[in-house]
Structures are given as structure tokens and as C-alpha cells.
Amino acid sequence: MYRILLVDDEALEREGLEWIIHRSFSDTFEVAHAENGRAAIELAEDLRPHIVFMDVNMPGIPGLAALREIKARAPETKLVLVTAYDYFSYAQEAVSLGVKEYLVKPASQEQIVSLLHRLREELDREKHQRANKLTLRDRMSQVMPLIENELALLFMTGPEPGEEGRQFADWLGFSLDRGVAVVAAFPADGITQPDRKLFRSFHGLAQTFGSSVTSSLLHRHMAFFLRKPPGPSADEWMKDVNRFADRLIHQADQLFQLHIYVGMGTLQAGSAGLHQSYFEAVFASTFAHEEQPLCLFGELTSEASAAFLQNRDKLDASAASPLYVANALQQIRQEREQEATSVADRAKQYIDSHYPEDLSLDQVAEQVHLNAFYFSKIFKQHTGETFIDYLTGVRIAKAKAYIEAGELSLKEICFRVGYKDPNYFSRVFRKVTGVSPSDYRERER
């Protein structure tokens, strides 16, 4: 139910309005009364009304002043000005308060009912919009961690993330101007599988540091890409990054009893720079040791740095090599590619078997155990078509086969291939084939 606050110093006016409201909207509105501006302000604080009918002329706090107070505390409230005089004398001030509706006493029942119908439709529409926004926020909260991990992988595996990576960075609000990579390397016997508590702990620490992108736990290491904000000098900010790395080491020890080694790359520009900084951090992490668990690439000897630059592009499967991560990431990419191909094939099989049904993207994504956003992306990459284009293609191909068989009417074919409206089926068929279903039938005879 929606809440209405009736404010008028005349009790008969309030009671008359309430009678009309209850008679015309028996289960829609809950009605409260206030006899002056002060009482209205106090009641609105607790009631949070959806609609306020406010008489302009009352003893004490004037109606417009009371509306101003209520509007400041509940900006979404619908305000209706009630006056026995010409509304236009109050129009300028009322408009500044957001008043869009008014009633001139004595208002007829038809006027009041028409106004309430209009306000109820507005409230219903706004309620629906809020629900849609909450649904979208919930879906985005599920998708964002996947996008963040995907962007981290793009930084790790190549110097140029492409349009997809730039789009991911934009969604995450992660500017690709300047930044640094930090790598946390875990002992071989410390973690044998991804640990969600550890990831959440480290990810939360990165988020408190500032604009960041964190990878999942991959082959005994996690990567953190930290963006340098405008303002502090490079030297000052890198000291902050040092403190962040120290906190990673301390947190791993205190919360998870893990002795990790951390490598830190140099401050670089752009996505290619972040890729460079990441490999520097991986390389530096192999020089860390128990007495000095943090190693900065910028502090390594010139000989070590030269060796890194000379051998960076070589893939070495040995876990003892500072570049073993490159091979691990290549393997991950291959596995992900194979998995994505399998997902697309399973989805196509499901669509081919269930095309007569009222199929949706969400339904097929659920069948292959993927978020709808990622399923849509993978399906397009591996089939060259969107979900709806592929489904339409299957349905029209089946429709053509039925028409060629000549055993069913066009209306029966429409329903059999998954369409509920013969006119819509005809439009889709013409769009795909260039001719109408009836013309196609004539041509096949």
C-alpha cells in the first residue's frame, strides 16, 4: 500500500478527502492526517508518505514552508498543493519545490480520483524502475568479479588487451594511464587449490589501497595491478605500494599462517606497461627469501635485470624458472579456449533440441552453468552469431523443411517451430529468407 498524508486545518476537508480515497481505492492507500504544518513535518519524518496533500493557508507554519521541509527529507514524495485561491499566485515557489499537481477547493470527486490514478501510475512505474535497477545491480555484482579476473588475465598474457580489455577496464573504472604490478608467490606446499577466504582477504586489501585489479589464485601466485592516482609524486606513491606489499606478507602470515614472497615491478604507463611490470614482479618474486620476503625489481642488480629482459619471451615449464608463469598462463588460456568451445557446442545442441520452446538466453546459460553475460560473449565468439540469431536460424531452417514437406499449414508450422504469432513468424521468415512463407511455399511447389 502507498501512504498518503492529508494536511489541512479543517477536519471536514481531511475527512472528505479520506472518504473519497477509501471509496475509490479501498486497498491502495493508507491515509494519515495532520492539522497544521508542524504536525505534518513531524509525522512525515516517521511515516515517509508517498503522497502529501498540503493546504496552503494554515495557522502556524505555512503549507509551502512545510512542503519545503518534507521535500528536503523525502525528495521522492509526490506533492499536491491544495488551495482555495488561484494556484498561479503560488506557482513559482511551488514549482521550485517540485510540486507538479494542485487542487483548487472545492475539488470534485472526479478530479481527486483522476489525480490519484495518475499519481498511483507514477508510483507503480518508479517502483518497477527501482526493482529493475536492483536486479541490474545484483547481476553486475555477480559479473564484476569475473570481469576483473578476465582483465587481470589480459594484462598477464599480453601487452595489448584489445577492445575487450579496454571495455572491461572502463566498466571497472580502472584507468590505463600509469600503474604497477605486485605479485604474491605462495610456497609449493602451502596451497594446493584456490582458497576463497584468502582471495577475499587479499582482494579486499587491494580495494582499500585504491583503484586496482586483482587476479584469481593461478599456479601458486596472485597478481595485483595498482593504478597510480593523480596527485602524489611517483616516489611517494611507490612507498605506498611498498607498504601494501608489506601488508600482504603480514596478512598472509597472521591470518593464514603462510609465508609468501612478494615481487614488485616498476611504475609503467599503459596496458603494455602493466604487462611489463607484471613480468618484472614475477621475476623479482623469485629473488625474495625468508629474511627478505619482498623484492623490488628496480633494486635488482643490472646483471639480473639484463637477464630478465633477454629471456622474458622464452617459455620455461620449470617451476624453478622465474618465467614458469608464462607457460602456466599459456596453458590456462588453452584450457579456457577448449572449455569455451565445449560450452558453445553444448548450448547449440540444447537449442537444436528445444527450439520449439520459449527459449531465453538466461535459460540456455543456466543449462551450461554459466552467467548469462559470459555465455553470450562465449557463444558469439565461437559461433559467429548471437544467441537470438542462432535460435532464429534454427527455427527458420526447420520451418523451410516443413514447408518443403507440404504436410502442415503455415499456421501449424509457425507454432511448431516456436513462434506464437503467425504475423511475427512471417516477418522473421521474410527477413531471413527474403520471401514470405507463402511465397516460399509457392516457389517450392
C-alpha positions as CSV (number, residue, x, y, z in Angstrom):
1,M,0.0,0.0,0.0
2,Y,1.0,3.6,-0.6
3,R,0.9,6.1,2.2
4,I,-0.9,9.5,1.9
5,L,-0.6,12.4,4.3
6,L,-3.5,14.8,4.3
7,V,-2.6,18.2,5.8
8,D,-5.4,20.7,6.4
9,D,-6.5,22.7,9.4
10,E,-10.1,21.9,8.5
11,A,-11.0,18.4,9.8
12,L,-14.0,18.1,7.5
13,E,-11.8,18.7,4.5
14,R,-9.4,15.9,5.5
15,E,-12.2,13.5,6.3
16,G,-13.9,14.3,3.0
17,L,-10.7,13.5,1.1
18,E,-10.2,10.3,3.1
19,W,-13.7,9.2,2.3
20,I,-13.2,9.6,-1.4
21,I,-9.8,7.8,-1.3
22,H,-11.2,4.8,0.6
23,R,-14.3,4.6,-1.6
24,S,-12.3,4.7,-4.8
25,F,-9.1,2.9,-3.8
26,S,-10.1,0.6,-1.0
27,D,-6.8,-1.4,-0.9
28,T,-4.3,1.0,-2.4
29,F,-3.7,3.9,0.1
30,E,-3.1,4.2,3.8
31,V,-4.2,7.6,5.0
32,A,-2.8,9.8,7.8
33,H,-3.9,13.2,8.9
34,A,-2.1,16.4,10.1
35,E,-3.9,19.6,11.2
36,N,-1.0,22.0,10.6
37,G,2.4,22.4,9.1
38,R,4.4,21.5,12.2
39,A,2.4,18.3,12.7
40,A,2.9,17.4,9.0
41,I,6.7,17.8,9.3
42,E,6.9,15.6,12.4
43,L,4.5,13.0,11.0
44,A,6.3,12.9,7.6
45,E,9.5,12.1,9.4
46,D,8.1,8.9,10.8
47,L,5.5,8.0,8.1
48,R,7.6,8.7,5.0
49,P,4.5,9.3,2.9
50,H,4.4,8.6,-0.8
51,I,1.9,11.5,-1.4
52,V,1.2,14.7,0.5
53,F,-1.9,16.8,0.0
54,M,-0.9,20.1,1.6
55,D,-3.3,23.0,2.2
56,V,-1.5,26.3,1.6
57,N,-3.1,28.6,4.2
58,M,-2.9,27.2,7.7
59,P,-2.1,28.8,11.1
60,G,1.5,28.4,12.2
61,I,4.0,27.1,9.6
62,P,2.6,27.9,6.1
63,G,1.9,25.0,3.7
64,L,4.7,25.8,1.3
65,A,7.3,26.1,4.1
66,A,6.1,22.7,5.4
67,L,6.4,21.2,1.9
68,R,9.9,22.5,1.7
69,E,10.9,20.7,4.9
70,I,9.2,17.5,3.8
71,K,10.8,17.6,0.3
72,A,14.3,18.1,1.8
73,R,13.8,14.9,4.0
74,A,11.9,12.8,1.5
75,P,12.7,14.0,-2.1
76,E,10.8,11.2,-3.8
77,T,7.5,12.2,-2.2
78,K,4.7,13.4,-4.6
79,L,3.5,16.8,-3.5
80,V,0.0,18.1,-4.2
81,L,-0.9,21.7,-3.3
82,V,-4.4,22.3,-2.1
83,T,-5.7,25.9,-2.2
84,A,-8.9,27.8,-2.1
85,Y,-7.3,30.6,-4.2
86,D,-5.7,31.0,-7.6
87,Y,-2.9,28.5,-7.8
88,F,-0.8,30.7,-10.0
89,S,-0.1,33.1,-7.2
90,Y,1.9,30.3,-5.6
91,A,3.1,28.7,-8.9
92,Q,6.7,30.0,-8.9
93,E,7.5,28.9,-5.4
94,A,5.6,25.6,-5.8
95,V,7.5,24.7,-8.9
96,S,10.8,25.3,-7.2
97,L,9.8,22.7,-4.6
98,G,8.9,20.1,-7.3
99,V,5.1,20.5,-6.9
100,K,3.5,19.2,-10.2
101,E,-0.1,18.8,-9.0
102,Y,-2.6,21.0,-7.4
103,L,-6.3,21.1,-6.4
104,V,-8.5,24.1,-6.1
105,K,-11.1,23.9,-3.4
106,P,-13.8,22.7,-3.6
107,A,-12.4,19.9,-5.8
108,S,-14.8,17.4,-7.3
109,Q,-14.6,13.7,-6.6
110,E,-13.7,13.1,-10.3
111,Q,-10.8,15.5,-10.1
112,I,-9.4,13.9,-6.9
113,V,-9.8,10.3,-8.3
114,S,-8.2,11.2,-11.6
115,L,-5.3,12.8,-9.8
116,L,-4.8,9.8,-7.6
117,H,-4.9,7.4,-10.6
118,R,-2.2,9.4,-12.2
119,L,0.0,9.5,-9.1
120,R,-0.5,5.8,-8.5
121,E,0.7,5.0,-12.0
122,E,3.8,7.2,-11.4
123,L,4.5,5.4,-8.1
124,D,4.0,2.0,-9.7
125,R,6.3,2.9,-12.6
126,E,9.0,4.2,-10.3
127,K,8.7,1.1,-8.1
128,H,9.2,-1.0,-11.2
129,Q,12.2,1.0,-12.2
130,R,13.8,0.7,-8.8
131,A,13.3,-3.1,-8.9
132,N,14.9,-3.2,-12.3
133,K,17.9,-1.2,-11.1
134,L,18.3,-3.5,-8.1
135,T,18.1,-6.6,-10.4
136,L,20.8,-5.0,-12.6
137,R,23.0,-4.1,-9.7
138,D,22.7,-7.7,-8.4
139,R,23.6,-9.1,-11.8
140,M,26.5,-6.7,-12.1
141,S,27.8,-7.6,-8.7
142,Q,27.9,-11.2,-9.9
143,V,29.6,-10.3,-13.2
144,M,32.1,-7.8,-12.0
145,P,34.5,-10.3,-10.2
146,L,34.6,-12.3,-13.5
147,I,35.3,-9.2,-15.5
148,E,38.1,-8.2,-13.1
149,N,39.7,-11.6,-13.2
150,E,39.5,-11.6,-17.0
151,L,41.1,-8.1,-17.2
152,A,43.9,-9.3,-15.0
153,L,44.5,-12.3,-17.3
154,L,44.6,-10.0,-20.3
155,F,47.3,-7.9,-18.6
156,M,49.2,-11.0,-17.6
157,T,49.1,-12.8,-21.0
158,G,49.7,-9.9,-23.5
159,P,50.9,-6.3,-23.8
160,E,47.7,-5.2,-25.6
161,P,44.3,-6.2,-24.0
162,G,42.4,-5.1,-27.2
163,E,39.0,-3.5,-27.3
164,E,37.5,-6.1,-25.0
165,G,40.1,-5.3,-22.3
166,R,39.6,-1.6,-22.7
167,Q,35.8,-2.1,-22.3
168,F,36.4,-4.2,-19.1
169,A,38.7,-1.5,-17.7
170,D,36.1,1.1,-18.4
171,W,33.4,-0.9,-16.6
172,L,35.7,-1.3,-13.6
173,G,36.7,2.3,-13.6
174,F,40.3,1.3,-13.9
175,S,42.2,3.9,-16.0
176,L,45.0,2.5,-18.2
177,D,47.4,5.5,-17.7
178,R,50.1,4.6,-15.1
179,G,50.4,1.7,-12.7
180,V,52.5,-1.0,-11.2
181,A,52.1,-4.8,-10.7
182,V,52.7,-6.7,-7.5
183,V,52.9,-10.5,-7.4
184,A,52.3,-12.7,-4.3
185,A,54.0,-16.1,-4.7
186,F,52.9,-18.9,-2.5
187,P,55.0,-21.9,-1.4
188,A,54.6,-25.1,-3.3
189,D,53.2,-27.0,-0.3
190,G,51.2,-24.0,1.1
191,I,48.2,-24.0,-1.2
192,T,47.1,-26.9,-3.4
193,Q,43.8,-25.3,-4.6
194,P,42.1,-21.9,-4.8
195,D,41.2,-20.6,-1.3
196,R,38.2,-18.2,-1.3
197,K,38.9,-16.8,2.1
198,L,42.5,-15.9,1.2
199,F,41.4,-14.4,-2.1
200,R,38.7,-12.3,-0.5
201,S,41.2,-11.1,2.1
202,F,43.8,-10.1,-0.4
203,H,41.3,-8.7,-2.8
204,G,39.8,-6.6,0.0
205,L,43.2,-5.3,0.9
206,A,43.8,-4.2,-2.7
207,Q,40.5,-2.4,-2.9
208,T,41.3,-0.4,0.3
209,F,44.6,0.6,-1.3
210,G,42.8,2.3,-4.3
211,S,42.0,1.6,-7.9
212,S,43.1,-2.0,-8.5
213,V,42.6,-5.2,-10.5
214,T,43.3,-8.5,-8.8
215,S,43.7,-11.9,-10.5
216,S,42.5,-15.2,-9.0
217,L,45.0,-17.6,-7.5
218,L,46.8,-19.1,-10.5
219,H,49.6,-21.6,-10.3
220,R,50.6,-20.5,-6.8
221,H,50.6,-16.8,-7.4
222,M,48.2,-13.8,-7.4
223,A,48.8,-10.6,-9.4
224,F,47.7,-7.1,-8.3
225,F,47.6,-4.3,-10.8
226,L,47.5,-0.9,-9.0
227,R,46.7,2.3,-10.7
228,K,48.7,5.4,-9.7
229,P,46.2,8.2,-8.8
230,P,46.9,11.8,-9.9
231,G,48.4,13.9,-7.1
232,P,51.2,12.2,-5.3
233,S,54.6,12.0,-6.8
234,A,55.9,8.7,-8.2
235,D,58.3,8.3,-5.4
236,E,55.7,9.0,-2.7
237,W,53.2,6.6,-4.3
238,M,55.7,3.8,-4.7
239,K,56.4,4.0,-1.0
240,D,52.6,3.4,-0.5
241,V,52.9,0.4,-2.8
242,N,55.8,-0.9,-0.7
243,R,53.5,-0.7,2.4
244,F,50.8,-2.5,0.5
245,A,53.2,-5.4,-0.3
246,D,54.3,-5.5,3.4
247,R,50.7,-5.8,4.5
248,L,50.1,-8.7,2.1
249,I,53.1,-10.5,3.7
250,H,51.8,-9.7,7.2
251,Q,48.2,-10.7,6.4
252,A,49.2,-14.0,4.9
253,D,51.3,-14.8,8.0
254,Q,48.8,-13.6,10.6
255,L,45.5,-14.9,9.1
256,F,46.6,-18.0,7.1
257,Q,50.0,-19.0,8.6
258,L,51.5,-18.7,5.1
259,H,55.0,-17.4,4.3
260,I,54.7,-15.7,0.9
261,Y,57.2,-14.0,-1.2
262,V,56.2,-10.7,-3.0
263,G,57.7,-9.2,-6.1
264,M,57.1,-5.6,-7.2
265,G,57.5,-4.3,-10.7
266,T,58.3,-0.8,-11.8
267,L,55.9,2.1,-12.4
268,Q,54.8,1.8,-16.1
269,A,52.4,3.5,-18.5
270,G,49.5,1.9,-20.4
271,S,48.4,-1.7,-20.6
272,A,51.7,-2.7,-22.3
273,G,53.5,-1.2,-19.3
274,L,51.3,-3.1,-16.8
275,H,52.2,-6.3,-18.7
276,Q,55.9,-5.4,-18.4
277,S,55.6,-4.6,-14.8
278,Y,53.8,-7.9,-14.1
279,F,56.7,-9.9,-15.5
280,E,59.1,-7.8,-13.6
281,A,57.2,-8.6,-10.4
282,V,57.2,-12.3,-11.2
283,F,60.9,-12.2,-11.8
284,A,61.5,-10.2,-8.6
285,S,59.5,-12.6,-6.5
286,T,62.0,-15.4,-7.3
287,F,64.8,-13.3,-5.6
288,A,62.7,-12.9,-2.4
289,H,63.7,-15.1,0.6
290,E,62.7,-15.8,4.1
291,E,64.8,-12.9,5.6
292,Q,63.7,-10.5,2.9
293,P,60.2,-11.7,1.6
294,L,59.7,-8.5,-0.5
295,C,61.9,-7.9,-3.6
296,L,61.6,-4.8,-5.9
297,F,62.6,-5.3,-9.5
298,G,64.0,-1.7,-9.5
299,E,66.5,-2.7,-6.8
300,L,67.9,-5.8,-8.5
301,T,71.4,-5.6,-9.9
302,S,71.8,-4.5,-13.5
303,E,73.0,-8.0,-14.4
304,A,69.8,-9.6,-13.1
305,S,67.7,-7.0,-15.0
306,A,69.5,-7.6,-18.2
307,A,69.0,-11.4,-17.8
308,F,65.3,-10.8,-17.4
309,L,65.0,-8.6,-20.5
310,Q,66.9,-11.0,-22.6
311,N,64.9,-14.1,-21.6
312,R,61.4,-12.6,-20.9
313,D,59.8,-14.1,-24.1
314,K,61.1,-17.6,-23.6
315,L,58.7,-20.1,-22.1
316,D,60.2,-22.4,-19.5
317,A,58.0,-25.2,-18.0
318,S,60.2,-25.5,-14.9
319,A,58.6,-24.1,-11.8
320,A,62.1,-23.1,-10.6
321,S,62.4,-20.7,-13.5
322,P,61.3,-17.1,-12.9
323,L,59.4,-17.3,-16.2
324,Y,57.4,-20.5,-15.4
325,V,54.3,-18.3,-15.1
326,A,54.3,-17.5,-18.8
327,N,53.9,-21.2,-19.6
328,A,51.3,-21.7,-16.9
329,L,49.3,-18.8,-18.3
330,Q,49.5,-20.1,-21.9
331,Q,48.2,-23.5,-20.6
332,I,45.4,-21.7,-18.8
333,R,44.4,-19.9,-22.0
334,Q,44.4,-23.2,-23.9
335,E,42.2,-24.9,-21.3
336,R,39.8,-21.9,-21.2
337,E,39.6,-22.0,-25.0
338,Q,38.8,-25.7,-25.0
339,E,36.2,-25.2,-22.3
340,A,34.5,-22.3,-24.1
341,T,34.3,-24.4,-27.3
342,S,32.7,-27.2,-25.3
343,V,30.2,-24.7,-23.8
344,A,29.2,-23.4,-27.2
345,D,28.7,-26.9,-28.6
346,R,26.6,-27.9,-25.6
347,A,24.5,-24.8,-26.0
348,K,23.9,-25.4,-29.7
349,Q,22.9,-29.0,-29.0
350,Y,20.4,-27.8,-26.4
351,I,19.0,-25.1,-28.8
352,D,18.7,-27.7,-31.6
353,S,16.7,-29.9,-29.3
354,H,14.5,-27.3,-27.6
355,Y,13.9,-24.7,-30.4
356,P,10.1,-25.1,-30.3
357,E,10.0,-23.9,-26.7
358,D,10.0,-20.4,-25.4
359,L,13.8,-20.3,-25.1
360,S,15.7,-17.4,-23.4
361,L,19.4,-16.5,-23.1
362,D,19.2,-17.0,-19.3
363,Q,17.6,-20.4,-19.7
364,V,20.3,-21.7,-22.1
365,A,23.1,-20.1,-20.0
366,E,21.7,-21.9,-16.9
367,Q,21.9,-25.2,-18.9
368,V,25.6,-24.8,-19.5
369,H,26.2,-23.5,-15.9
370,L,27.4,-20.0,-17.0
371,N,26.5,-16.5,-16.1
372,A,24.3,-15.1,-19.0
373,F,26.8,-12.3,-19.7
374,Y,29.7,-14.7,-20.2
375,F,27.6,-17.2,-22.0
376,S,26.5,-14.6,-24.5
377,K,30.1,-13.5,-25.0
378,I,31.5,-17.0,-25.4
379,F,28.6,-18.1,-27.7
380,K,29.2,-15.2,-30.1
381,Q,33.0,-15.8,-30.2
382,H,32.7,-19.5,-31.1
383,T,29.7,-19.4,-33.4
384,G,30.0,-16.0,-35.0
385,E,26.3,-15.4,-34.2
386,T,24.4,-14.0,-31.2
387,F,22.2,-16.4,-29.3
388,I,19.0,-15.0,-30.8
389,D,20.4,-15.1,-34.4
390,Y,21.4,-18.7,-34.0
391,L,18.0,-19.6,-32.5
392,T,16.2,-17.8,-35.3
393,G,18.4,-19.6,-37.9
394,V,17.5,-23.0,-36.4
395,R,13.8,-22.2,-36.3
396,I,13.6,-20.8,-39.9
397,A,15.6,-23.8,-41.2
398,K,13.1,-26.1,-39.6
399,A,10.2,-24.0,-41.0
400,K,11.6,-24.3,-44.5
401,A,11.9,-28.1,-44.1
402,Y,8.2,-28.3,-43.0
403,I,7.1,-26.1,-45.9
404,E,9.0,-28.2,-48.4
405,A,7.4,-31.4,-46.9
406,G,4.0,-29.8,-47.7
407,E,2.1,-31.6,-44.9
408,L,1.3,-28.7,-42.5
409,S,-0.4,-25.4,-42.8
410,L,1.7,-22.2,-42.3
411,K,0.0,-21.5,-39.0
412,E,0.8,-25.0,-37.8
413,I,4.4,-24.6,-38.9
414,C,4.6,-21.2,-37.0
415,F,3.6,-22.9,-33.7
416,R,5.7,-26.0,-34.3
417,V,9.0,-24.0,-34.7
418,G,8.5,-21.9,-31.6
419,Y,6.6,-18.8,-32.7
420,K,3.3,-17.8,-31.1
421,D,2.2,-15.1,-33.6
422,P,1.9,-16.0,-37.3
423,N,2.4,-12.4,-38.4
424,Y,5.6,-12.1,-36.4
425,F,6.7,-15.5,-37.8
426,S,6.1,-14.2,-41.3
427,R,8.1,-11.1,-40.7
428,V,11.1,-13.1,-39.3
429,F,10.9,-15.6,-42.2
430,R,10.9,-12.8,-44.8
431,K,13.8,-11.1,-43.0
432,V,15.9,-14.3,-43.1
433,T,15.0,-15.7,-46.5
434,G,14.0,-12.6,-48.4
435,V,10.5,-14.0,-49.2
436,S,7.3,-14.6,-47.2
437,P,6.4,-18.2,-46.1
438,S,3.5,-18.3,-48.6
439,D,5.8,-17.2,-51.4
440,Y,8.4,-19.8,-50.4
441,R,5.7,-22.5,-50.5
442,E,4.6,-21.4,-54.0
443,R,8.2,-21.4,-55.1
444,E,8.8,-25.0,-53.8
445,R,5.7,-26.5,-55.5
